[in-house]
Amino acid sequence: MTKFIFRYRWWIIIASWLIALGLGVLIPKTQIDPEVEAMVPKNMESRINTDRIEDLFGGSDLILLLIQSDDVIQKSTLERVEALSEGFEQIPLIERTLSLFTMKEIRGENGMMLVDPAIPYLPESVVEIKALKKKLLDNELINGVVLSDDFHYTAIIGTIQKEVDNEALLYSVDSLIKQHPGPEKTYLGGFPVVNQSITDNIGKDLIYLLPLALFLMIAMLRISFRDFRGVYLPFSIVLMSILVSMGLMPLFGWKIAIVTVLLPVMLIAIANNYGIHMVNRYQEILKRDPDAEPRKILGELQNKLTWPVILTALTTIAGILGLLTHIIVPAKQVGVLASIGIAWALTLSLIYLPANLAVAKKSVRSKTKKRSSAGRSERFLIHLGERITRHPKRVLWIGLAVTLVTGAGIIKLKVEGNTVKFFSRHDPVRVSSDLIDHYFGGSQTLSILFTGDCKDPELLSRIDHYEQQLKNEEGVGQVMSMASVIHLISKALNDPGDPGYDQIPKTRNAIAQYLELYSMSGDPSDFEQLVDFNYEHTQMIIRVNKASSSTILHLVKKIRVMIAGDPNAEMIGGIGLISAELTDSLIRGQRNSLIFALVIVTLLVGLIFRSFQAGLLSLIPLGMATLILFGLMGWLGIRLDAATTLLSSVMIGVGVDYTIHYLWRHRDEIRSGKTHPEAIVHTLPTTGKGIAFNALSVMVGFSVLIFSAFNPIRFFGFLVVISILACFAGAMLIIPAACQIWKPRFFEHQKKQ
């Protein structure tokens, strides 16, 4: 291999860059997809059901424009609301509009039912304002739906088409608001706003975080190696790995989601590891023999590091491929792309990096020659090794205590799949969402589809019973169904105290007559979101005003139990159900990926050292780091979500490398005739130094994520630094102490060989 690299060194360098740049030019073609639906497979029950319901009744996603004033029932404010409402109705992407000026008042007069506009006039005087307020508060279609009971907020609610361009929709709404200015404050909310904000912030994260991560990596490499080649080579490997993995996305037809933001940062943190170990050993050789010939140096590099680097890359890839067990589609895609990027980085580290060293063979050597004596880092690591050899049991007991105390927080760990929670409390998206939840029933919806004769009193009575049950459940803001409509009509046609007042009629003919009477003075299309034209399908819409995943999961379980055995209840759907299933899948995905990664990594380490005992030994730092990670999340109230659920696979894939590098060098020292204490003292300042540089580069690379616009990405950045630190401590402290105390037999076996 060394002869091949020397002979074709320039071709290797040129070909490496051509491949990377050829794929890199495709990156601008990659699209962003912020939809919650894109996170789950198309064959997931919640997605199939939601599509079915939307095919029958149109889109269920809402865009809400809130208007805030000291008193919205003032003529000037109402004039602005009316103009905005009319503008909403004219936007082609909006199917239906609900507002103070589209909603109706259903009332009875002289035994007749009248359907009038909710606001028949614009009030001029204090008396008219007071009378209108009373009328609106008594109107069940208005109060809490498009008007807050304190008259500080009113809402214009648009039901948007099933598939809509969020950017075009928001542009139309923003233009409308600018056309009708006023002193009232406005807020925009709903999933189109959330999705567009996610799209914008993903772009910002990639623009700002990627250069920052690269800059920090360069600074870290400069501090670690103090040499141009020590900076340039790992940096160029990382850059080419990012170009290859990100360039494959449009070729595969994949789009960028929130968790995809992690991909380039992961590669910055991981892909330079192999180059760091190669450069570190290169400098170690030159420090020992400054006049060594280039071929001899590269030969020793190939001999000493090829297998450790290959094997650590394989374990990293195996750990990250644990993401394939996730049900979340972008998580699987990140697993595949990161694995390809790491495999490319491995290839470059073994071929491209030596080719560069062969081209400019004196750069590193001349600077390294000046530092022949042990530096501060080597002296510290020698001292650390001596302390471990004197008190190995104390090291293990302290590690166990820290793990158990921190890991106890795992019982407090919770899960969150609601994308609104991705934003900080002060973000406009979160502020609008909180207002909608508090005053207008919530922006997340669940739907129950019923099939059958929708004028059947028995069916409507059951729906009414379900509705009354759900209204008493925590987190339910509003419930709407055809049973609600029949109740309103009955109040208009009957006086309080009459047998039929606020009741579902006993016969089908009576219900049909109610609806016929409504159509005579009202618009039958008012109910098109609740029932189809033939009255064969009807849906109950539940709006959730406490859109945490735990609340929605509880409601879904309640609904499943409630409608069990009902022959007319066909399915449950809605964006809330998708969020609930996403939450459930996060739990399963985390469990599956953790088990997969631990098992595969343990088997690989066992194969690497030809000893199952070595595989079990590698589990010690990984198991400790896993408990510390999830325990810390529980103590700090950081929830398991679409981003943080990737943590364990990344941590295991990266963290096991430190253990492998340590055990490999420790084995070499034992093979050369040293005792375990001597092996520890010789391994830590040599390979241990490379491990330290490696861990530091990973932590520095991931630390930029704390500047992300998304809470989950920020938490991921913080937690991955902690978890990698735990893996690093396990490899540098726990593994040496365990080797000295237990003296694993696979070391002795290798020594005899």
C-alpha positions, -999 to 999 in steps of 0.1 A, spaced: 0 0 0 29 24 8 44 19 -26 11 25 -43 5 57 -24 40 70 -32 36 62 -69 2 77 -74 2 104 -46 -8 133 -69 -35 112 -86 -49 103 -52 -51 139 -41 -67 151 -73 -92 122 -76 -103 127 -39 -111 164 -45 -128 157 -79 -152 132 -63 -160 155 -34 -165 186 -55 -185 166 -81 -211 156 -54 -208 190 -36 -222 209 -66 -255 191 -61 -260 204 -26 -279 236 -37 -306 213 -53 -315 199 -19 -349 210 -6 -361 215 30 -392 197 43 -404 209 78 -437 189 79 -444 166 108 -458 141 84 -424 139 67 -409 125 99 -431 94 98 -434 67 71 -462 69 46 -476 35 58 -480 47 94 -516 44 106 -519 80 117 -507 93 83 -530 70 64 -560 79 85 -553 116 83 -551 115 45 -584 96 44 -602 122 65 -587 151 46 -598 135 13 -634 135 27 -635 169 44 -606 189 30 -574 200 48 -574 201 85 -543 224 90 -552 259 103 -536 293 99 -547 317 126 -544 355 126 -549 369 161 -558 406 165 -551 421 200 -566 453 214 -578 466 247 -613 461 233 -618 445 199 -655 453 199 -648 488 187 -660 501 153 -625 509 140 -611 475 151 -641 456 137 -637 474 104 -601 462 102 -611 426 112 -639 426 86 -614 437 59 -589 411 70 -616 384 70 -627 393 35 -591 392 24 -587 357 40 -617 344 19 -600 357 -13 -567 339 -8 -569 308 -31 -549 286 -7 -574 290 21 -605 267 18 -627 281 46 -625 311 69 -640 315 103 -642 350 119 -666 373 136 -679 382 101 -683 347 87 -698 330 118 -735 328 123 -760 334 151 -787 306 152 -818 318 170 -855 312 171 -883 338 166 -920 331 166 -914 294 162 -891 300 132 -854 294 130 -833 323 118 -796 322 108 -781 357 109 -746 371 108 -729 370 142 -722 407 138 -752 423 120 -740 458 124 -709 478 134 -716 494 168 -716 532 170 -725 539 207 -716 525 241 -750 510 243 -747 492 210 -712 479 220 -726 465 252 -755 448 235 -733 433 209 -708 420 235 -737 402 253 -749 387 221 -714 374 212 -708 360 247 -740 340 244 -732 327 210 -715 292 213 -702 295 178 -683 326 187 -672 327 223 -638 308 227 -638 301 190 -630 334 173 -634 357 203 -618 357 237 -642 362 266 -622 393 278 -626 409 244 -589 415 241 -584 390 212 -603 380 181 -591 354 156 -595 349 119 -591 311 113 -583 298 78 -585 261 69 -559 256 43 -557 232 14 -543 197 19 -510 204 3 -500 240 3 -469 262 -3 -463 276 32 -441 304 19 -467 315 -7 -495 313 19 -476 334 45 -466 359 18 -503 364 9 -513 368 46 -484 392 54 -493 413 23 -530 413 35 -520 426 69 -498 453 54 -528 464 32 -549 469 62 -527 485 89 -540 495 123 -529 501 159 -539 466 169 -512 440 174 -513 409 152 -500 374 157 -498 346 132 -500 310 143 -508 274 132 -488 247 115 -481 267 83 -464 293 104 -445 267 124 -434 248 93 -422 280 75 -403 291 106 -387 257 108 -377 260 71 -362 295 77 -343 284 108 -329 253 92 -314 275 66 -300 299 91 -285 270 112 -267 256 82 -254 290 72 -241 300 106 -234 268 125 -214 251 98 -187 278 94 -186 283 132 -180 245 137 -153 245 110 -136 275 125 -135 260 160 -122 227 145 -94 246 128 -86 264 161 -86 232 180 -63 215 155 -39 244 155 -37 243 193 -33 205 193 -6 201 166 8 236 161 15 227 125 -1 236 91 -3 200 79 -18 189 112 -46 215 106 -50 212 68 -52 174 64 -79 166 90 -98 198 79 -97 188 42 -109 153 50 -138 167 70 -147 191 42 -147 164 15 -168 141 37 -195 168 42 -195 175 4 -200 138 -3 -227 130 23 -247 162 17 -243 159 -21 -259 125 -20 -292 138 -5 -307 152 -38 -294 120 -56 -314 99 -32 -344 122 -34 -342 131 3 -350 164 18 -335 183 48 -355 180 80 -347 194 115 -325 165 125 -305 168 92 -289 199 106 -269 175 128 -254 157 98 -226 182 88 -218 190 124 -216 153 132 -191 149 103 -171 179 115 -169 163 149 -163 127 138 -147 126 104 -114 142 115 -108 116 142 -89 92 120 -68 120 106 -60 132 141 -47 98 151 -26 95 120 -10 129 124 -5 123 162 13 90 155 33 107 127 45 134 151 53 107 177 75 88 152 93 120 142 98 129 178 114 95 184 134 95 151 136 130 135 157 117 106 134 88 96 129 84 59 94 92 46 87 57 33 97 42 66 75 66 85 45 59 62 52 22 65 51 24 103 19 44 101 3 18 79 15 -10 101 5 5 135 -27 24 127 -44 9 96 -63 -17 116 -71 4 147 -84 32 124 -104 8 102 -119 -10 132 -128 22 151 -145 35 119 -164 3 116 -177 5 152 -186 42 147 -205 33 116 -222 3 133 -233 26 162 -247 53 139 -264 27 117 -284 19 148 -305 49 136 -319 26 109 -340 10 136 -358 43 141 -393 48 127 -385 85 121 -376 88 84 -350 116 87 -332 98 115 -327 68 92 -315 91 65 -290 108 88 -277 73 98 -271 63 62 -255 96 51 -233 99 82 -221 64 77 -212 71 41 -194 103 52 -175 85 79 -165 57 54 -153 83 30 -133 100 58 -118 66 67 -107 61 30 -92 95 28 -74 91 61 -57 59 49 -49 70 14 -53 107 8 -36 118 41 -4 97 35 -3 109 -1 -2 145 12 25 136 37 45 120 9 42 152 -12 53 176 16 72 152 38 93 178 57 66 201 70 55 183 101 89 168 108 108 200 109 85 216 135 82 185 155 119 181 158 121 212 179 98 197 206 117 165 215 111 167 252 78 158 268 53 186 269 28 196 296 1 173 282 24 143 281 36 150 317 0 153 329 -10 121 313 21 103 327 11 116 362 -25 105 356 -14 70 346 7 67 378 -22 78 400 -45 52 383 -20 24 389 -18 33 426 -55 36 432 -74 16 406 -102 5 429 -108 40 441 -112 51 404 -138 24 398 -158 32 429 -159 70 421 -170 62 386 -197 39 398 -210 65 423 -211 93 397 -230 70 373 -256 58 398 -263 93 412 -266 109 378 -284 79 362 -311 80 389 -326 109 369 -337 85 342 -370 79 361 -379 116 354 -372 113 317 -401 124 294 -408 124 257 -419 153 234 -430 151 197 -447 185 194 -428 206 169 -440 238 185 -419 229 215 -388 231 193 -389 269 198 -379 289 229 -407 304 250 -400 339 236 -400 329 200 -429 345 181 -440 311 169 -442 298 205 -459 331 217 -486 328 191 -491 291 198 -495 298 235 -521 325 228 -541 301 205 -540 274 232 -551 297 259 -579 317 242 -590 297 211 -590 260 218 -556 251 204 -540 246 170 -535 208 171 -564 187 162 -576 151 165 -604 138 143 -628 108 147 -644 96 115 -678 80 117 -694 62 87 -731 55 84 -764 73 83 -754 107 97 -790 116 104 -795 85 125 -805 97 160 -788 67 176 -754 75 159 -757 112 167 -766 104 204 -734 83 206 -714 111 191 -730 135 215 -720 112 244 -684 110 232 -683 148 229 -695 154 264 -669 130 277 -641 146 258 -650 181 269 -642 171 305 -607 158 296 -576 179 304 -561 195 273 -593 196 253 -601 231 241 -630 226 218 -651 197 204 -671 201 172 -694 176 156 -728 173 139 -742 166 174 -731 201 184 -750 215 154 -782 197 161 -780 209 197 -777 245 185 -806 241 161 -828 226 188 -821 256 211 -833 279 183 -865 259 175 -875 252 211 -879 273 242 -861 265 274 -881 239 293 -895 223 262 -888 186 258 -868 191 226 -847 220 239 -810 212 237 -817 176 228 -810 153 199 -844 144 183 -856 108 187 -864 102 150 -845 105 118 -872 126 102 -870 152 129 -832 155 124 -837 158 87 -863 185 93 -839 204 115 -813 204 88 -838 214 61 -850 243 82 -814 255 87 -807 253 49 -837 275 43 -822 305 62 -786 295 64 -759 280 41 -756 242 40 -719 245 33 -714 258 68 -712 221 78 -690 208 50 -661 203 74 -682 181 96 -703 160 72 -701 150 36 -727 159 9 -745 125 11 -745 125 49 -726 92 49 -695 103 67 -691 127 96 -662 137 117 -657 150 153 -630 176 155 -611 178 189 -589 208 193 -561 204 219 -551 234 239 -523 217 259 -504 203 230 -477 183 249 -471 148 237 -482 133 270 -515 151 268 -522 140 232 -511 104 240 -536 103 269 -564 117 247 -557 92 220 -558 63 245 -590 77 260 -606 79 225 -596 44 215 -612 30 247 -642 52 243 -651 42 207 -641 5 210 -669 -16 197 -687 13 180 -696 -1 145 -697 34 130 -664 47 144 -641 41 115 -608 57 125 -589 84 144 -567 109 125 -554 144 126 -521 162 131 -524 155 168 -525 117 162 -494 120 140 -476 138 168 -487 112 193 -475 83 171 -443 102 165 -438 104 203 -445 67 206 -421 59 179 -394 80 196 -395 57 226 -394 26 205 -367 40 182 -345 50 211 -348 16 227 -342 -3 194 -312 19 183 -297 16 218 -299 -22 219 -288 -25 183 -258 -2 188 -246 -18 220 -250 -54 207 -232 -47 173 -204 -27 189 -198 -53 216 -196 -81 189 -173 -60 168 -149 -52 196 -150 -89 205 -141 -98 169 -114 -71 168 -96 -85 198 -107 -121 192 -122 -121 227 -157 -118 240 -142 -106 272 -129 -75 253 -164 -68 240 -178 -69 275 -150 -47 287 -160 -20 261 -195 -20 275 -184 -6 308 -177 30 297 -205 29 271 -230 17 297 -219 43 322 -221 71 296 -256 60 286 -269 61 322 -252 95 328 -268 108 295 -304 98 302 -301 105 339 -289 140 332 -318 146 308 -342 135 335 -327 158 362 -325 188 338 -360 183 324 -346 178 288 -371 157 269 -365 129 244 -375 143 210 -367 140 173 -331 153 178 -321 140 212 -333 105 203 -302 103 180 -279 108 210 -273 73 221 -263 60 186 -239 89 180 -224 85 215 -219 48 213 -205 50 177 -180 77 186 -173 68 222 -163 32 216 -134 45 195 -116 57 226 -118 24 242 -106 5 211 -76 28 206 -67 25 243 -70 -13 244 -51 -17 211 -21 3 224 -23 -13 259 -22 -47 242 9 -37 222 26 -26 254 17 -59 271 29 -78 240 63 -60 243 68 -74 278 55 -46 300 33 -51 331 -2 -36 332 9 -6 353 38 0 329 14 -4 299 -10 22 315 18 48 320 31 43 285 -3 42 267 -18 74 282 9 99 271 11 84 236 -22 70 223 -40 87 252 -29 120 238 -45 112 205 -76 101 222 -77 134 241 -73 154 209 -100 132 193 -125 137 222 -117 174 223 -124 178 186 -157 160 189 -168 181 218 -157 213 202 -174 204 169 -207 195 186 -206 225 210 -217 249 182 -251 233 182 -259 252 214 -263 283 191 -291 266 171 -325 282 167 -342 249 179 -343 237 214 -338 200 206 -306 208 186 -293 230 214 -299 203 239 -283 177 216 -252 198 214 -250 202 252 -258 165 259 -234 151 233 -205 170 248 -214 156 282 -218 120 269 -185 121 249 -168 135 279 -182 105 299 -169 81 272 -135 98 272 -133 95 310 -143 59 308 -116 51 283 -89 71 301 -98 62 337 -122 33 340 -107 10 314 -70 13 326 -82 7 362 -103 -23 351 -73 -37 331 -50 -35 362 -75 -50 386 -90 -78 364 -60 -84 341 -82 -96 311 -70 -129 297 -71 -118 261 -40 -96 269 -21 -125 282 -32 -147 253 -18 -121 229 14 -118 249 20 -156 246 14 -155 209 
